[in-house]
Amino acid sequence: MPEKIADHIAPVLKSLTTGPGVYQYFDKDGIIIYIGKARNLKKRVSSYFHKEHSSAKLRLLVRKINDIKVIHVNSEFDALLLENNLIKEHQPRY
């Protein structure tokens, strides 16, 4: 069974668009723990909270997510470049 979605994350998931972009997951201390890109932000980000994950590492990541920040871009290529730069800058744990 998927993890329970925190009350403060559910509205963020509902407000996501289907366009391309980069998403950042933050822990309870406000530290970025994961950065990813998506062709369809709504579909990709929601998948973390609505699917059963077989990987223990992924289940742990989902449990640690306390906040989500999304950056919308014009193309999937822009998302790839931005994701790469943000990962180099912040060096998230996952």
Residue, then its C-alpha position, 0 to 999 in steps of 0.5 A: m500500500p502506498e505511503k499516506i500523503a501528508d495533508h500539506i503535500a496533497p494540495v501541492l500535488k493537485s496544483l501541478t500542471t502537465g507541463p515539463g519542469v524540475y521538482q525538488y523534495f525537501d526534508k523536515d529541516g528544509i534540506i533538498i533531498y532529491i531533484g528530478k525532472a519530468r516531461n509531465l510534472k503532475k504524472r511524475v511527482s504524483s507517482y511517488f505518492h500513489k504507487e507501491h515502491s519495491s525499493a526500500k531506498l525509494r520508500l525511505l525517500v517518500r517518507k522523508i519528503n516534507d515539502i515540494k518545490v516545482i519549477h516550470v520550464n518551456s521544454e524537456f531539454d530545459a528541464l534536463l539542463l536545469e536538473n543537471n545544474l541544480i544537482k551539481e549546486h545542491q548535491p542532494r542525498y538521493 
